[in-house]
């Protein structure tokens, strides 16, 4: 009995010794495996601690002999430089960002030179600053232009939505975030086209129009371009979730839904709005004149409505453009996505009127209504003692300052939103420990199996 007991103890000790040796070898193997597997992870973790700063390039539009918009003593090339310098100075107060400018003086630069410079400095984003004018001086508001292709479209849209929210909060009318294609099916604007080739997302920011009285309050003093620069910088900081101890702000918790990367070209709307319809009420009189209420309906399946105007002489002359805005619908900035609005037009007591309405979509394409006849005779009606009714103002429009920004849905992006891998957010130490535990478990199982096999072989040899 004593011999059997001693024999069993010896076998266990030998097995334990073998297993101990196996564990030692396994640990060595494990270390080698973990080191090789975790090398990229450790490097990634180190790079997070010493991450390279975000590099952005600010492009003050025009310059030199290229004046840009020129209206009433205001030159676009000078105003974009003020905005750019203000934007740069503000962004340099944030952590983890490097700021470059394509030009710092009044010089001519080609579009190629601007993008080439951005490529040379390794830009992560290109911001092209502008002010606007229209051929007939009848448009107003702010807008952004983005690439129509792939990742550059998605990233451009993500930033532009933040930028437009900032601009419309000032009171500017929202003219939208748009794409535009040239005759060859490429981006129409050169900086967007060449930015795509260089792999640099770009956005063109048109802050307001210099030739329309509706926007005059937003540029008629020096401090407005400075204010735009700070606003643009804030939009960048929110997009990249930056923080600044100097400014006492932290945007690291800013959330927005990433725009899906489209698999097809995001084409602009190339068709005018659908047929319009007009419904009149009874003419009435106020202290401010004689009016008729109008319900105006128009829609476009590819883009939202933007303006309307009217003619009271059968189309010989037209009113200015008015906001497509009412007290119902869904807010897009400070504009409203709705098919029907309510307004009022003046009624003449001297002559018959032939009224036509013109409606404009986001891409400045228009549709004209039928001609509506209104006789000069104004029937008796209510007289409003307040005398506050006036044409072209929305009936019952309320305060829109607290409404949320909603993205325009053109239904052209078929891909799913980007899904981020949670493993990519694990620290190198956590991943190292996980792999080490798995490796040790494998070695443990192998050691037990080898021990069992050797033990069985020895027993069989002894029996034979």
Secondary structure, DSSP 8 states (H G I E B T S, - for coil): -HHHHHHHHHHHHHHHHHHHHHHHHHHHHHHHHHHHHHHHHHHHHHHHHT---EEEEEEE--BTTB---EETTEEHHHHHHHHHHHHHHHHTTSSSEEEEES-SSS----HHHHHHHHHHTT-SEEEEEEEE--TTS---SEEEEE-SSHHHHHHHHHHHHHHHHHHHHTT--EEEEE--B-TTSSBSSHHHHHHHHHT--EEEEEEEETT-HHHHTTTSSHHHHHHHHHHHHHHHHHHHT-EETTTTEE-TT---------SS------S-----EEEE---EEETTEEEEEEEEE---SSS-EEEEEEESBTTSS----EE---SSSEEETTEEE-SEEEEEEE--SSS-EEEEEEEEETTS-EEE---EEE-S------EETT----TT--TT----TT--------S---S------GGGGS-HHHHHHHHHHHHHHHHHHHHHHHHHHHHHHHHHHHH-
